[in-house]
Amino acid sequence: MTDSTIWWLLTGAAVAVELLTGTFYLLMLAVGLAAGALAAHAGAGPSVQLIVAAVVGGGAVAAWHLLRPKQPDGPAGANRDVNLDVGETVTVDAWNSDGTASVKYRGANWTVVAAPGAGNETGLHRVRQVVGSRLLVEKI
């Protein structure tokens, strides 16, 4: 069995394990293994093949780590990328004595609560966060 065949088998195994685990870093290492296979096809010796695979795979992992999207700040209920209700508007007609109100939103009745520092005024409000089944709103 040639060196390049071994590299391609290792590349395929790394991709298969990545598909089972969902670890994107393993895919970057598979790129390095493929680079080792290409080095073998080019006629490089075993030590050069290992160096090429290590540099390309390690470089790909480092690049992905530095360039990957960062985790969103704050709770998921306040992140528009996670919860599409954040930023939408609702109309509050009247506030209850306990500081809540009931609004019709997306075809259902929702309980809304004023955001800290926001007064209990009627009118148009923007959803700042979804907390359980309640909408945390602020006056627009």
C-alpha positions in Angstrom: 0.0 0.0 0.0 1.4 3.4 -1.0 1.9 6.3 1.4 -0.8 8.4 -0.4 -3.3 5.6 0.0 -2.7 5.5 3.8 -3.1 9.3 3.9 -6.4 9.2 2.0 -7.7 6.4 4.2 -6.9 8.5 7.3 -8.5 11.5 5.7 -11.7 9.5 5.0 -11.7 8.2 8.6 -11.3 11.7 10.0 -14.2 12.9 7.9 -16.4 10.0 8.9 -15.7 10.6 12.6 -16.4 14.3 12.1 -19.8 13.4 10.6 -20.6 11.3 13.6 -19.5 13.7 16.2 -20.1 17.1 14.6 -16.6 18.3 15.6 -15.6 20.9 13.0 -12.0 20.9 14.2 -11.7 17.3 13.0 -12.6 18.4 9.5 -9.7 20.9 9.7 -7.4 18.1 10.7 -8.7 16.1 7.7 -7.6 18.9 5.5 -4.1 18.5 6.9 -4.3 14.7 6.2 -5.3 15.4 2.6 -2.3 17.8 2.3 -0.1 14.9 3.5 -1.6 12.7 0.8 -0.9 15.4 -1.8 2.6 15.6 -0.6 3.0 11.8 -1.0 1.6 12.1 -4.6 4.2 14.8 -5.2 6.9 12.3 -4.2 7.9 13.8 -0.8 9.5 11.6 1.8 7.6 10.4 4.9 9.0 13.1 7.1 8.1 15.9 4.7 4.6 14.4 4.4 4.2 14.4 8.2 5.4 18.0 8.4 3.1 19.2 5.6 0.1 17.4 7.3 0.9 18.9 10.7 1.5 22.4 9.4 -1.6 22.5 7.2 -3.9 20.7 9.7 -2.6 22.7 12.7 -2.8 25.9 10.7 -6.4 25.2 9.7 -7.4 24.5 13.3 -5.7 27.7 14.5 -7.3 29.7 11.7 -10.7 28.3 12.4 -10.3 29.0 16.1 -9.4 32.6 15.5 -11.9 33.3 12.8 -14.9 31.3 14.0 -18.0 33.1 15.0 -18.1 34.0 18.6 -20.9 32.9 20.9 -23.7 35.5 21.2 -23.7 37.8 24.1 -26.4 37.6 26.7 -29.3 35.2 27.2 -30.9 33.5 24.2 -34.2 35.1 24.9 -32.7 38.5 24.2 -30.7 37.6 21.1 -32.4 38.3 17.8 -30.3 35.6 16.1 -31.9 33.0 18.4 -35.4 34.4 19.1 -37.1 36.2 16.2 -39.6 37.8 18.6 -36.9 40.2 19.9 -37.3 43.6 18.2 -40.9 43.0 17.2 -43.6 45.5 18.3 -46.8 45.0 20.3 -49.5 47.4 21.3 -50.3 47.6 25.1 -53.8 49.0 25.6 -53.9 48.8 29.4 -51.6 47.7 32.3 -52.8 45.5 35.2 -52.2 46.5 38.8 -49.5 43.7 39.1 -47.4 45.3 36.4 -48.4 43.0 33.6 -50.5 43.4 30.5 -52.2 41.1 28.1 -51.6 41.6 24.3 -52.5 39.9 21.1 -49.3 38.9 19.3 -48.9 36.3 16.5 -52.5 35.2 16.9 -52.3 34.4 20.6 -52.6 36.2 23.9 -49.3 37.0 25.6 -48.4 38.4 29.0 -46.1 41.4 28.8 -43.9 42.9 31.5 -42.3 46.3 31.3 -38.5 46.2 31.1 -36.6 47.5 34.2 -36.6 51.3 34.1 -39.4 51.5 31.6 -42.7 52.9 32.8 -46.1 51.3 32.4 -47.4 53.5 29.6 -49.9 52.3 27.0 -49.1 52.4 23.3 -46.5 50.8 21.0 -43.8 48.7 22.7 -40.8 46.8 21.4 -40.0 43.3 22.6 -36.6 43.3 24.3 -36.6 39.8 25.6 -38.7 36.6 25.8 -38.7 35.2 29.4 -40.6 31.9 29.4 -44.0 32.7 28.1 -43.8 36.4 28.8 -42.6 39.3 26.7 -40.3 41.8 28.3 -41.1 45.1 26.5 -39.9 48.7 26.4 -41.8 51.8 25.2 -40.9 53.0 21.7 
